Amino acid sequence: MQELIIEKKPGCLSSALKIIGEKWTCLILRDLSTAPRTFSDLEKSLAGLSPRTLSQRLNKLEGEAIIIKSLYCERPPRYQYSLTQKGLELKSVLMAMADWGALYHHS
């Protein structure tokens, strides 16, 4: 029987989890996968997520070039967030996770 190799390079799964494995991150990416969103849009759709945590997750995703922050109003400064090409490539990962959840989640 042939062994299934998940990691092409040792540590690559761990590296991915350091970026998208924190609580709320995948849900933020889910919301951004359909359209750009404002901070307030994300706050409303992710009940229970504190503004501080949302800000931290967005900053981390921006630092990893997974999302881009664009100014849409200068006074007061307001931004909208959208996925970069790198972020769009995560959609298949999120869809696979959602499919797995649909198979095994019993509520």
C-alpha positions, 0 to 999 in steps of 0.5 A: 500500500502506497503511503499518502504524503501530505507535505511536499516539504517538511514543515509546510503544513505548520507554516500554513497553520501559523497564518490561517490556523488562528481562531476566526481567521478562516471565517474572515477569509470566508467572508472576504471570499465573496466580496470586499468587506469593511471592518464594520461588515466583518464585525457584524457577520462575525458575532462574538469577535472582538474589534481588537482581535479582528484588527489583529487578524486583518493586520496579520493577513495583510502582512502575509499578502493574503488581503489588501486594505484599500482606503475608500473614505478619507474623512474619517479614514475608512478601509475595505478589505479584499483578497489578493491572488494569494488569498483567492488561492485559499478558497479551495482550502476553505471549501474542502474544510467546509465539505469535511465539516458538512460530512462530520458536523452533527448539530 
